Amino acid sequence: MLVLLIAHLIAALLAPLLVSRLGSRAFYLLALVPAAGFGWALTQTGTILDGRALVEVYPWVPSLDVDVALRVTQVPEPAAGPLAAAAAATLLRRCRARGDNVLTSRHQPRRS
């Protein structure tokens, strides 16, 4: 889970640079991250539907006994996780197909 969160953060930070260099083709590359999240969510759905929670715990400040804990339970993941990731990947792919360059273009109002 943490790897996916970091991958989304990196993709978001690199998106303006990628779009400025690659144009709308960058959306195909950017769509790989939520597509990977979709694949991961699908592989974990069986575990979640069996009633088990996915938990990852990472020590953050060991001297103070502070951890970062990520937990996925049955309520949000089975439907929301795969659907959100699939929607994000589809949206980025559609942006490329339409030739949108939403990350670098400036909105120009129409003049009558």
For each residue, the residues with C-beta under 8 A, 3 or more apart:
1: 4 5 54 56 70 72
2: 5 6 56 58 68 70
3: 6 7
4: 1 7 8 33 36 37 40
5: 1 2 8 9 70
6: 2 3 9 10
7: 3 4 10 11 33 36 37
8: 4 5 11 12 33 34 37
9: 5 6 12 13
10: 6 7 13 14
11: 7 8 14 15 30 33
12: 8 9 15
13: 9 10
14: 10 11 17 18
15: 11 12 18 19 26 30 103
16: 19 20 103 104
17: 14 20 21
18: 14 15 21 22 26 29 30
19: 15 16 22 23 24 26 27 101 103 104
20: 16 17 103 104
21: 17 18 26
22: 18 19 25 26 29
23: 19 26 101
24: 19 27 95 96 98 99 100 101
25: 22 28 29 96
26: 15 18 19 21 22 23 29 30 96
27: 19 24 30 31 92 93 95 96 100
28: 25 31 32 92 93 96
29: 18 22 25 26 32
30: 11 15 18 26 27 33 92
31: 27 28 34 35 88 89 90 92 93 96
32: 28 29 35 36 89
33: 4 7 8 11 30 36 37
34: 8 31 37 38 84 85 86 88 89 92
35: 31 32 38 39 85 86 89
36: 4 7 32 33 39 40
37: 4 7 8 33 34 40 41 81 85 88
38: 34 35 41 42 82 85 86 89
39: 35 36 42 43
40: 4 36 37 43 44
41: 37 38 44 45 77 81 82 85
42: 38 39 45 82
43: 39 40 46
44: 40 41 47 48 54 72 77 81
45: 41 42 48 49 77 78 82
46: 43 49 50
47: 44 50 52 54
48: 44 45 52 53 54 72 73 74 77 78
49: 45 46 74 78
50: 46 47
51: 74
52: 47 48
53: 48 71 72 73 74
54: 1 44 47 48 70 71 72 77
55: 69 70 71 72
56: 1 2 69 70 71
57: 67 68 69 70
58: 2 67 68 69
59: 62 66 67 68
60: 66 67 68
61: 64 65 66
62: 59 65 66
63:
64: 61
65: 61 62
66: 59 60 61 62
67: 57 58 59 60
68: 2 57 58 59 60
69: 55 56 57 58
70: 1 2 5 54 55 56 57
71: 53 54 55 56
72: 1 44 48 53 54 55 76 77 81
73: 48 53 76 77
74: 48 49 51 53 77 78
75:
76: 72 73 79 80 81
77: 41 44 45 48 54 72 73 74 80 81
78: 45 48 49 74 81 82
79: 76 82 83
80: 76 77 83 84
81: 37 41 44 72 76 77 78 84 85
82: 38 41 42 45 78 79 85 86
83: 79 80 86 87
84: 34 80 81 87 88
85: 34 35 37 38 41 81 82 88 89
86: 34 35 38 82 83 89 90
87: 83 84 90 91
88: 31 34 37 84 85 91 92
89: 31 32 34 35 38 85 86 92 93
90: 31 86 87 93 94
91: 87 88 94 95
92: 27 28 30 31 34 88 89 95 96
93: 27 28 31 89 90 96 97
94: 90 91 97 98
95: 24 27 91 92 98 100 102
96: 24 25 26 27 28 31 92 93 99 100
97: 93 94
98: 24 94 95
99: 24 96
100: 24 27 95 96 105
101: 19 23 24 104 105
102: 95 105
103: 15 16 19 20
104: 16 19 20 101
105: 100 101 102
106:
107:
108:
109:
110:
111:
112:
